[in-house]
Amino acid sequence: MTEDIVQCPEGEGKSFRSGYASIIGRPNVGKSTLLNAVLGEKVAIVTPKPQTTRNRIIGIKTLPEFQIIFIDTPGIHKPKHKLGEIMVRTAVQSLEGIDVVLFMTEPVMPKIQDRLIISLLKKVTVPVFLIINKIDTVKKEELLPVMECFRNLFPFTGLLPVSALKHDGIALLVKEIAKHLPYGPRYYPEDIVTDQIERFMVMELIREKIIQMTKEEIPHSAAVEIIDWKEREDGLVSIHSNIYIERESQKGIIIGKKGAMLKAISTAARHDIERLLNAKVFIQLWVKIRKGWRENGTILKELGYQ
Protein backbone atom coordinates (compact mmCIF):
# COMPACT_ATOMS: atom_id res chain seq x y z
CA MET A 1 0.00 0.00 0.00
CA THR A 2 1.50 3.37 -1.02
CA GLU A 3 -0.91 5.94 0.49
CA ASP A 4 0.65 8.90 2.33
CA ILE A 5 0.40 8.38 6.08
CA VAL A 6 -1.32 11.16 8.02
CA GLN A 7 0.61 12.29 11.09
CA CYS A 8 -1.06 11.15 14.30
CA PRO A 9 -1.81 13.40 17.24
CA GLU A 10 0.83 13.00 19.94
CA GLY A 11 0.54 9.60 21.59
CA GLU A 12 -2.07 8.30 19.14
CA GLY A 13 0.17 5.54 17.80
CA LYS A 14 0.31 3.94 21.26
CA SER A 15 -3.43 3.24 21.40
CA PHE A 16 -4.84 3.96 17.94
CA ARG A 17 -5.53 0.96 15.70
CA SER A 18 -5.55 1.07 11.90
CA GLY A 19 -5.48 -1.39 9.04
CA TYR A 20 -7.03 -2.91 5.95
CA ALA A 21 -10.09 -5.19 5.84
CA SER A 22 -10.93 -6.95 2.58
CA ILE A 23 -14.56 -7.89 1.86
CA ILE A 24 -14.79 -10.95 -0.37
CA GLY A 25 -17.57 -13.31 -1.42
CA ARG A 26 -19.46 -14.63 -4.40
CA PRO A 27 -21.55 -12.20 -6.49
CA ASN A 28 -24.68 -10.57 -5.12
CA VAL A 29 -24.22 -11.35 -1.42
CA GLY A 30 -24.34 -7.64 -0.47
CA LYS A 31 -20.67 -6.59 -0.21
CA SER A 32 -21.24 -3.10 -1.57
CA THR A 33 -24.39 -2.65 0.52
CA LEU A 34 -22.34 -3.57 3.59
CA LEU A 35 -19.64 -1.05 2.73
CA ASN A 36 -22.18 1.74 2.27
CA ALA A 37 -23.89 0.79 5.55
CA VAL A 38 -20.60 0.85 7.48
CA LEU A 39 -19.65 4.27 6.08
CA GLY A 40 -23.10 5.81 6.28
CA GLU A 41 -22.53 7.09 2.73
CA LYS A 42 -22.84 5.67 -0.77
CA VAL A 43 -19.38 4.97 -2.16
CA ALA A 44 -20.18 1.77 -4.07
CA ILE A 45 -23.04 1.21 -6.51
CA VAL A 46 -25.69 -1.30 -5.53
CA THR A 47 -28.13 -3.26 -7.70
CA PRO A 48 -30.03 -6.54 -7.32
CA LYS A 49 -28.05 -8.01 -10.22
CA PRO A 50 -24.85 -10.03 -9.68
CA GLN A 51 -21.34 -8.87 -10.67
CA THR A 52 -22.20 -5.19 -10.28
CA THR A 53 -18.83 -4.26 -8.76
CA ARG A 54 -16.02 -4.45 -11.33
CA ASN A 55 -13.24 -2.55 -9.59
CA ARG A 56 -11.56 -2.48 -6.21
CA ILE A 57 -13.35 0.13 -4.09
CA ILE A 58 -11.89 1.56 -0.89
CA GLY A 59 -14.07 2.88 1.93
CA ILE A 60 -12.61 4.45 5.06
CA LYS A 61 -14.22 4.31 8.50
CA THR A 62 -12.55 6.57 11.07
CA LEU A 63 -13.50 6.82 14.74
CA PRO A 64 -11.48 8.33 17.63
CA GLU A 65 -9.96 4.94 18.51
CA PHE A 66 -9.34 3.42 15.07
CA GLN A 67 -9.41 3.67 11.28
CA ILE A 68 -10.55 0.74 9.12
CA ILE A 69 -9.79 0.84 5.39
CA PHE A 70 -12.32 -1.47 3.75
CA ILE A 71 -11.65 -2.97 0.34
CA ASP A 72 -14.84 -3.91 -1.53
CA THR A 73 -14.12 -6.40 -4.30
CA PRO A 74 -15.90 -7.94 -7.30
CA GLY A 75 -17.73 -11.18 -6.58
CA ILE A 76 -15.63 -14.30 -7.09
CA HIS A 77 -17.20 -16.36 -9.87
CA LYS A 78 -16.28 -18.52 -12.86
CA PRO A 79 -15.32 -15.94 -15.49
CA LYS A 80 -16.83 -16.11 -18.97
CA HIS A 81 -14.64 -13.43 -20.59
CA LYS A 82 -11.45 -11.42 -20.04
CA LEU A 83 -13.29 -8.76 -18.02
CA GLY A 84 -14.51 -11.50 -15.69
CA GLU A 85 -10.96 -12.80 -15.33
CA ILE A 86 -9.78 -9.32 -14.34
CA MET A 87 -12.60 -9.01 -11.80
CA VAL A 88 -11.77 -12.33 -10.14
CA ARG A 89 -8.05 -11.54 -10.13
CA THR A 90 -8.81 -8.20 -8.46
CA ALA A 91 -10.79 -9.98 -5.73
CA VAL A 92 -8.12 -12.60 -5.08
CA GLN A 93 -5.34 -9.99 -4.99
CA SER A 94 -7.26 -8.15 -2.26
CA LEU A 95 -6.20 -10.93 0.13
CA GLU A 96 -2.60 -9.74 -0.08
CA GLY A 97 -1.19 -7.20 2.36
CA ILE A 98 -4.32 -6.83 4.47
CA ASP A 99 -4.99 -7.19 8.20
CA VAL A 100 -8.47 -8.73 8.32
CA VAL A 101 -10.60 -10.69 5.83
CA LEU A 102 -14.38 -10.45 5.82
CA PHE A 103 -15.82 -13.45 3.98
CA MET A 104 -19.41 -12.55 3.19
CA THR A 105 -22.20 -14.93 2.31
CA GLU A 106 -25.97 -15.37 2.68
CA PRO A 107 -28.06 -17.39 5.19
CA VAL A 108 -28.02 -20.49 2.97
CA MET A 109 -25.91 -23.64 3.03
CA PRO A 110 -22.44 -23.20 1.44
CA LYS A 111 -22.48 -23.15 -2.36
CA ILE A 112 -19.70 -24.31 -4.67
CA GLN A 113 -18.38 -20.75 -4.97
CA ASP A 114 -18.35 -20.38 -1.17
CA ARG A 115 -16.26 -23.54 -0.87
CA LEU A 116 -13.89 -22.24 -3.57
CA ILE A 117 -13.35 -19.04 -1.60
CA ILE A 118 -12.81 -21.01 1.61
CA SER A 119 -10.06 -22.97 -0.17
CA LEU A 120 -8.37 -19.62 -0.91
CA LEU A 121 -8.77 -18.52 2.69
CA LYS A 122 -6.76 -21.53 3.90
CA LYS A 123 -3.64 -19.74 2.62
CA VAL A 124 -4.44 -16.57 4.62
CA THR A 125 -2.59 -15.92 7.88
CA VAL A 126 -4.66 -12.98 9.19
CA PRO A 127 -7.98 -13.11 11.10
CA VAL A 128 -10.94 -14.18 8.93
CA PHE A 129 -14.51 -13.28 9.90
CA LEU A 130 -17.57 -14.93 8.42
CA ILE A 131 -20.24 -12.32 7.70
CA ILE A 132 -23.66 -13.84 7.06
CA ASN A 133 -25.74 -11.12 5.41
CA LYS A 134 -29.49 -10.82 4.78
CA ILE A 135 -30.45 -12.36 8.14
CA ASP A 136 -33.70 -10.39 7.92
CA THR A 137 -34.83 -12.83 5.20
CA VAL A 138 -34.80 -15.97 7.38
CA LYS A 139 -35.95 -17.17 10.80
CA LYS A 140 -33.35 -17.65 13.53
CA GLU A 141 -33.84 -21.42 13.59
CA GLU A 142 -33.01 -21.53 9.86
CA LEU A 143 -29.80 -19.55 10.41
CA LEU A 144 -28.27 -21.77 13.11
CA PRO A 145 -27.55 -24.87 10.93
CA VAL A 146 -26.02 -22.61 8.25
CA MET A 147 -23.69 -21.09 10.83
CA GLU A 148 -22.72 -24.53 12.10
CA CYS A 149 -21.99 -25.82 8.60
CA PHE A 150 -19.66 -22.91 7.81
CA ARG A 151 -17.91 -23.33 11.16
CA ASN A 152 -17.10 -26.91 10.21
CA LEU A 153 -15.50 -25.77 6.95
CA PHE A 154 -13.06 -23.19 8.34
CA PRO A 155 -11.76 -21.93 11.72
CA PHE A 156 -13.19 -18.43 11.48
CA THR A 157 -11.99 -15.84 13.98
CA GLY A 158 -15.59 -14.80 14.47
CA LEU A 159 -19.03 -15.16 12.95
CA LEU A 160 -21.16 -12.05 12.56
CA PRO A 161 -24.78 -12.22 11.30
CA VAL A 162 -25.88 -8.89 9.79
CA SER A 163 -28.49 -7.25 7.63
CA ALA A 164 -26.57 -4.66 5.64
CA LEU A 165 -29.80 -3.38 4.09
CA LYS A 166 -31.37 -2.70 7.50
CA HIS A 167 -28.06 -1.74 9.20
CA ASP A 168 -28.57 -4.55 11.71
CA GLY A 169 -25.34 -5.77 13.34
CA ILE A 170 -23.16 -3.17 11.59
CA ALA A 171 -21.92 -1.41 14.75
CA LEU A 172 -20.88 -4.72 16.31
CA LEU A 173 -19.13 -5.76 13.08
CA VAL A 174 -17.05 -2.55 13.05
CA LYS A 175 -16.16 -2.97 16.73
CA GLU A 176 -15.04 -6.58 16.27
CA ILE A 177 -12.89 -5.77 13.23
CA ALA A 178 -11.18 -2.92 15.09
CA LYS A 179 -10.11 -5.28 17.89
CA HIS A 180 -8.01 -7.25 15.41
CA LEU A 181 -6.21 -4.33 13.75
CA PRO A 182 -2.59 -3.54 14.62
CA TYR A 183 -1.66 -0.37 16.48
CA GLY A 184 -0.66 2.36 14.09
CA PRO A 185 -1.34 5.77 12.53
CA ARG A 186 -4.25 7.11 10.54
CA TYR A 187 -3.56 6.45 6.87
CA TYR A 188 -6.19 8.95 5.69
CA PRO A 189 -7.58 12.23 7.06
CA GLU A 190 -10.54 11.59 9.34
CA ASP A 191 -13.05 13.31 7.02
CA ILE A 192 -12.22 11.10 3.99
CA VAL A 193 -14.59 8.15 3.34
CA THR A 194 -13.20 6.86 0.02
CA ASP A 195 -10.12 7.11 -2.18
CA GLN A 196 -12.21 7.07 -5.35
CA ILE A 197 -11.93 10.18 -7.53
CA GLU A 198 -15.13 11.97 -8.50
CA ARG A 199 -14.93 10.98 -12.16
CA PHE A 200 -14.82 7.28 -11.31
CA MET A 201 -17.79 7.63 -8.95
CA VAL A 202 -19.78 9.51 -11.60
CA MET A 203 -19.10 6.74 -14.16
CA GLU A 204 -20.21 4.16 -11.62
CA LEU A 205 -23.45 6.06 -10.90
CA ILE A 206 -24.28 6.15 -14.61
CA ARG A 207 -23.51 2.43 -14.89
CA GLU A 208 -25.68 1.74 -11.84
CA LYS A 209 -28.69 3.34 -13.55
CA ILE A 210 -28.07 1.30 -16.70
CA ILE A 211 -28.03 -1.89 -14.64
CA GLN A 212 -31.15 -0.93 -12.71
CA MET A 213 -33.20 0.11 -15.74
CA THR A 214 -32.28 -2.50 -18.34
CA LYS A 215 -32.66 -6.25 -18.54
CA GLU A 216 -31.17 -9.40 -20.03
CA GLU A 217 -27.61 -9.04 -21.32
CA ILE A 218 -27.42 -5.22 -21.23
CA PRO A 219 -26.18 -4.68 -17.63
CA HIS A 220 -23.00 -6.72 -18.07
CA SER A 221 -22.35 -5.58 -21.64
CA ALA A 222 -22.22 -1.86 -20.83
CA ALA A 223 -19.20 0.25 -19.91
CA VAL A 224 -19.08 3.98 -19.19
CA GLU A 225 -16.37 6.52 -20.00
CA ILE A 226 -16.24 10.25 -19.18
CA ILE A 227 -15.03 12.10 -22.28
CA ASP A 228 -15.51 15.71 -21.14
CA TRP A 229 -15.88 17.38 -17.71
CA LYS A 230 -16.14 21.15 -17.30
CA GLU A 231 -16.89 23.19 -14.18
CA ARG A 232 -18.38 26.52 -15.26
CA GLU A 233 -18.00 29.84 -13.44
CA ASP A 234 -21.65 29.73 -12.41
CA GLY A 235 -21.04 26.43 -10.57
CA LEU A 236 -22.68 24.13 -13.12
CA VAL A 237 -20.76 20.92 -13.85
CA SER A 238 -21.07 19.79 -17.47
CA ILE A 239 -20.39 16.09 -18.04
CA HIS A 240 -20.29 14.29 -21.39
CA SER A 241 -20.06 10.52 -21.29
CA ASN A 242 -20.01 7.56 -23.66
CA ILE A 243 -21.88 4.34 -22.93
CA TYR A 244 -20.25 1.42 -24.74
CA ILE A 245 -22.15 -1.74 -25.60
CA GLU A 246 -21.32 -4.72 -27.80
CA ARG A 247 -24.18 -5.05 -30.31
CA GLU A 248 -26.52 -2.88 -32.38
CA SER A 249 -29.58 -4.45 -30.75
CA GLN A 250 -28.29 -3.39 -27.32
CA LYS A 251 -27.89 0.18 -28.52
CA GLY A 252 -31.58 0.34 -29.39
CA ILE A 253 -32.56 -0.96 -25.96
CA ILE A 254 -30.49 1.63 -24.08
CA ILE A 255 -31.68 4.52 -26.24
CA GLY A 256 -35.30 3.35 -26.11
CA LYS A 257 -38.28 4.57 -28.10
CA LYS A 258 -37.67 8.18 -29.12
CA GLY A 259 -34.74 8.27 -26.67
CA ALA A 260 -36.94 7.64 -23.61
CA MET A 261 -34.68 5.08 -21.92
CA LEU A 262 -31.51 7.11 -22.37
CA LYS A 263 -33.28 10.18 -21.00
CA ALA A 264 -34.48 8.21 -17.96
CA ILE A 265 -30.95 6.90 -17.30
CA SER A 266 -29.54 10.42 -17.63
CA THR A 267 -32.13 11.96 -15.29
CA ALA A 268 -31.71 9.30 -12.59
CA ALA A 269 -27.92 9.51 -12.77
CA ARG A 270 -27.97 13.32 -12.66
CA HIS A 271 -29.91 13.35 -9.40
CA ASP A 272 -27.34 11.12 -7.68
CA ILE A 273 -24.39 12.95 -9.25
CA GLU A 274 -25.70 16.30 -8.01
CA ARG A 275 -25.83 14.89 -4.47
CA LEU A 276 -22.29 13.53 -4.87
CA LEU A 277 -20.80 16.76 -6.23
CA ASN A 278 -23.08 19.12 -4.28
CA ALA A 279 -23.57 21.09 -7.49
CA LYS A 280 -25.98 21.49 -10.39
CA VAL A 281 -25.11 19.08 -13.19
CA PHE A 282 -25.73 18.94 -16.92
CA ILE A 283 -25.16 15.45 -18.31
CA GLN A 284 -25.04 14.32 -21.93
CA LEU A 285 -24.87 10.60 -22.79
CA TRP A 286 -23.99 8.95 -26.08
CA VAL A 287 -24.34 5.24 -26.84
CA LYS A 288 -21.62 3.65 -28.98
CA ILE A 289 -20.83 0.11 -30.12
CA ARG A 290 -17.48 -1.48 -29.29
CA LYS A 291 -17.82 -5.08 -30.38
CA GLY A 292 -16.34 -7.64 -28.01
CA TRP A 293 -14.92 -5.02 -25.64
CA ARG A 294 -15.05 -7.42 -22.67
CA GLU A 295 -12.56 -9.71 -24.48
CA ASN A 296 -10.28 -6.96 -25.81
CA GLY A 297 -7.31 -6.32 -23.52
CA THR A 298 -6.52 -2.95 -25.12
CA ILE A 299 -10.05 -1.63 -24.72
CA LEU A 300 -10.29 -2.98 -21.17
CA LYS A 301 -7.13 -1.07 -20.27
CA GLU A 302 -8.49 2.10 -21.87
CA LEU A 303 -11.62 1.77 -19.74
CA GLY A 304 -9.60 1.35 -16.57
CA TYR A 305 -9.80 -2.43 -16.14
CA GLN A 306 -6.26 -3.65 -15.52
KASUL-V358941 format. One record per residue. PSI is psi in whole degrees, 0 to 359 (none if undefined). NEAR is the number of other ideal C-beta (glycine too) atoms within 10 Angstrom. D_FIRST is the distance of its C-alpha to the first C-alpha in whole Angstrom. Layout:
# KASUL-V358941
psi=PSI near=NEAR d_first=D_FIRST
psi=PSI near=NEAR d_first=D_FIRST
This chain:
# KASUL-V358941
psi=134 near=10 d_first=0
psi=11 near=3 d_first=4
psi=148 near=10 d_first=6
psi=133 near=7 d_first=9
psi=133 near=12 d_first=10
psi=134 near=15 d_first=14
psi=134 near=10 d_first=17
psi=152 near=14 d_first=18
psi=156 near=9 d_first=22
psi=127 near=7 d_first=24
psi=352 near=8 d_first=24
psi=321 near=16 d_first=21
psi=341 near=15 d_first=19
psi=339 near=8 d_first=22
psi=345 near=10 d_first=22
psi=135 near=19 d_first=19
psi=144 near=19 d_first=17
psi=150 near=25 d_first=13
psi=183 near=21 d_first=11
psi=135 near=19 d_first=10
psi=118 near=26 d_first=13
psi=130 near=25 d_first=13
psi=115 near=28 d_first=17
psi=163 near=25 d_first=18
psi=172 near=24 d_first=22
psi=170 near=21 d_first=25
psi=146 near=16 d_first=26
psi=27 near=17 d_first=27
psi=353 near=25 d_first=27
psi=26 near=22 d_first=26
psi=314 near=30 d_first=22
psi=323 near=26 d_first=22
psi=320 near=21 d_first=25
psi=313 near=29 d_first=23
psi=313 near=27 d_first=20
psi=322 near=22 d_first=22
psi=318 near=23 d_first=25
psi=318 near=26 d_first=22
psi=338 near=19 d_first=21
psi=11 near=10 d_first=25
psi=157 near=13 d_first=24
psi=108 near=21 d_first=24
psi=348 near=22 d_first=20
psi=138 near=26 d_first=21
psi=150 near=22 d_first=24
psi=130 near=20 d_first=26
psi=163 near=18 d_first=29
psi=354 near=8 d_first=32
psi=143 near=14 d_first=31
psi=161 near=14 d_first=28
psi=38 near=20 d_first=25
psi=314 near=23 d_first=25
psi=126 near=25 d_first=21
psi=338 near=20 d_first=20
psi=169 near=18 d_first=17
psi=122 near=18 d_first=13
psi=133 near=24 d_first=14
psi=132 near=20 d_first=12
psi=140 near=25 d_first=14
psi=121 near=22 d_first=14
psi=115 near=18 d_first=17
psi=126 near=20 d_first=18
psi=169 near=13 d_first=21
psi=331 near=9 d_first=23
psi=344 near=11 d_first=22
psi=166 near=21 d_first=18
psi=122 near=24 d_first=15
psi=127 near=22 d_first=14
psi=105 near=24 d_first=11
psi=140 near=26 d_first=13
psi=109 near=24 d_first=12
psi=133 near=27 d_first=15
psi=160 near=24 d_first=16
psi=151 near=27 d_first=19
psi=138 near=22 d_first=22
psi=122 near=20 d_first=22
psi=175 near=17 d_first=26
psi=110 near=9 d_first=28
psi=144 near=16 d_first=27
psi=355 near=12 d_first=30
psi=176 near=15 d_first=29
psi=322 near=17 d_first=26
psi=316 near=24 d_first=24
psi=322 near=18 d_first=24
psi=319 near=14 d_first=23
psi=319 near=20 d_first=20
psi=314 near=24 d_first=19
psi=319 near=17 d_first=20
psi=320 near=13 d_first=17
psi=317 near=19 d_first=15
psi=314 near=26 d_first=16
psi=321 near=15 d_first=16
psi=339 near=13 d_first=12
psi=348 near=20 d_first=11
psi=354 near=19 d_first=13
psi=135 near=8 d_first=10
psi=27 near=11 d_first=8
psi=173 near=18 d_first=9
psi=334 near=19 d_first=12
psi=142 near=23 d_first=15
psi=133 near=25 d_first=16
psi=104 near=24 d_first=19
psi=115 near=23 d_first=21
psi=137 near=28 d_first=23
psi=190 near=23 d_first=27
psi=168 near=19 d_first=30
psi=57 near=21 d_first=33
psi=161 near=16 d_first=35
psi=149 near=11 d_first=35
psi=132 near=17 d_first=32
psi=173 near=12 d_first=32
psi=317 near=9 d_first=32
psi=324 near=17 d_first=28
psi=316 near=24 d_first=27
psi=326 near=11 d_first=29
psi=315 near=15 d_first=26
psi=320 near=24 d_first=23
psi=324 near=18 d_first=25
psi=327 near=11 d_first=25
psi=324 near=15 d_first=21
psi=338 near=19 d_first=21
psi=346 near=10 d_first=23
psi=355 near=7 d_first=20
psi=140 near=16 d_first=18
psi=0 near=5 d_first=18
psi=167 near=17 d_first=17
psi=138 near=18 d_first=19
psi=121 near=22 d_first=20
psi=141 near=20 d_first=22
psi=121 near=24 d_first=25
psi=111 near=25 d_first=25
psi=109 near=23 d_first=28
psi=168 near=25 d_first=29
psi=35 near=20 d_first=32
psi=345 near=21 d_first=34
psi=352 near=13 d_first=36
psi=357 near=13 d_first=37
psi=163 near=15 d_first=39
psi=156 near=9 d_first=41
psi=321 near=9 d_first=40
psi=338 near=7 d_first=42
psi=335 near=12 d_first=41
psi=323 near=16 d_first=37
psi=312 near=11 d_first=38
psi=330 near=11 d_first=39
psi=314 near=19 d_first=35
psi=316 near=15 d_first=34
psi=319 near=10 d_first=36
psi=316 near=13 d_first=35
psi=321 near=19 d_first=31
psi=326 near=12 d_first=31
psi=344 near=9 d_first=33
psi=336 near=15 d_first=31
psi=143 near=19 d_first=28
psi=74 near=9 d_first=28
psi=145 near=19 d_first=25
psi=324 near=16 d_first=24
psi=161 near=15 d_first=26
psi=121 near=14 d_first=28
psi=105 near=19 d_first=27
psi=134 near=21 d_first=30
psi=163 near=25 d_first=29
psi=98 near=20 d_first=30
psi=324 near=26 d_first=28
psi=320 near=16 d_first=30
psi=5 near=12 d_first=32
psi=27 near=15 d_first=30
psi=125 near=16 d_first=31
psi=2 near=20 d_first=29
psi=316 near=18 d_first=26
psi=318 near=11 d_first=26
psi=319 near=13 d_first=27
psi=312 near=22 d_first=24
psi=316 near=17 d_first=22
psi=317 near=12 d_first=23
psi=320 near=17 d_first=23
psi=315 near=26 d_first=19
psi=325 near=19 d_first=19
psi=334 near=12 d_first=21
psi=10 near=17 d_first=19
psi=150 near=20 d_first=16
psi=160 near=8 d_first=15
psi=140 near=13 d_first=17
psi=187 near=17 d_first=14
psi=172 near=14 d_first=14
psi=130 near=21 d_first=13
psi=337 near=19 d_first=10
psi=153 near=19 d_first=12
psi=150 near=10 d_first=16
psi=342 near=12 d_first=18
psi=6 near=7 d_first=20
psi=130 near=15 d_first=17
psi=350 near=20 d_first=17
psi=155 near=21 d_first=15
psi=3 near=16 d_first=13
psi=134 near=16 d_first=15
psi=158 near=8 d_first=17
psi=321 near=13 d_first=21
psi=318 near=14 d_first=22
psi=317 near=16 d_first=20
psi=324 near=19 d_first=21
psi=316 near=23 d_first=25
psi=319 near=22 d_first=25
psi=322 near=23 d_first=24
psi=321 near=21 d_first=27
psi=315 near=27 d_first=29
psi=324 near=22 d_first=28
psi=316 near=23 d_first=28
psi=325 near=22 d_first=32
psi=314 near=25 d_first=33
psi=317 near=20 d_first=32
psi=328 near=16 d_first=34
psi=350 near=19 d_first=37
psi=168 near=20 d_first=37
psi=182 near=9 d_first=38
psi=232 near=9 d_first=38
psi=351 near=14 d_first=36
psi=310 near=20 d_first=35
psi=319 near=19 d_first=32
psi=352 near=19 d_first=30
psi=1 near=20 d_first=32
psi=139 near=21 d_first=31
psi=155 near=24 d_first=28
psi=139 near=21 d_first=27
psi=131 near=18 d_first=27
psi=124 near=15 d_first=27
psi=345 near=10 d_first=29
psi=136 near=10 d_first=31
psi=115 near=13 d_first=29
psi=135 near=10 d_first=32
psi=110 near=12 d_first=32
psi=164 near=11 d_first=36
psi=333 near=5 d_first=37
psi=4 near=6 d_first=39
psi=349 near=10 d_first=35
psi=136 near=12 d_first=36
psi=121 near=19 d_first=33
psi=122 near=14 d_first=34
psi=125 near=24 d_first=32
psi=132 near=15 d_first=33
psi=145 near=21 d_first=31
psi=139 near=17 d_first=32
psi=120 near=22 d_first=32
psi=132 near=22 d_first=32
psi=177 near=24 d_first=34
psi=338 near=20 d_first=35
psi=156 near=14 d_first=39
psi=320 near=9 d_first=42
psi=326 near=10 d_first=43
psi=326 near=20 d_first=39
psi=317 near=17 d_first=40
psi=323 near=13 d_first=43
psi=315 near=18 d_first=42
psi=322 near=19 d_first=39
psi=318 near=18 d_first=41
psi=174 near=15 d_first=44
psi=121 near=7 d_first=48
psi=30 near=8 d_first=48
psi=13 near=12 d_first=45
psi=317 near=10 d_first=45
psi=314 near=19 d_first=41
psi=321 near=19 d_first=39
psi=319 near=13 d_first=41
psi=319 near=13 d_first=40
psi=314 near=26 d_first=36
psi=314 near=20 d_first=36
psi=313 near=11 d_first=38
psi=318 near=17 d_first=35
psi=320 near=26 d_first=32
psi=319 near=19 d_first=33
psi=315 near=13 d_first=34
psi=323 near=19 d_first=30
psi=322 near=20 d_first=29
psi=322 near=14 d_first=31
psi=321 near=12 d_first=30
psi=313 near=17 d_first=27
psi=348 near=16 d_first=27
psi=47 near=8 d_first=30
psi=160 near=13 d_first=33
psi=142 near=13 d_first=35
psi=137 near=18 d_first=34
psi=128 near=13 d_first=36
psi=133 near=19 d_first=35
psi=125 near=11 d_first=36
psi=138 near=22 d_first=35
psi=147 near=13 d_first=37
psi=125 near=20 d_first=37
psi=151 near=10 d_first=36
psi=129 near=12 d_first=37
psi=92 near=17 d_first=34
psi=132 near=12 d_first=36
psi=30 near=11 d_first=33
psi=333 near=22 d_first=30
psi=346 near=22 d_first=28
psi=358 near=15 d_first=29
psi=109 near=16 d_first=29
psi=322 near=12 d_first=25
psi=313 near=8 d_first=26
psi=318 near=18 d_first=27
psi=319 near=19 d_first=24
psi=320 near=11 d_first=22
psi=326 near=14 d_first=24
psi=3 near=20 d_first=23
psi=9 near=13 d_first=19
psi=108 near=18 d_first=19
psi=none near=11 d_first=17
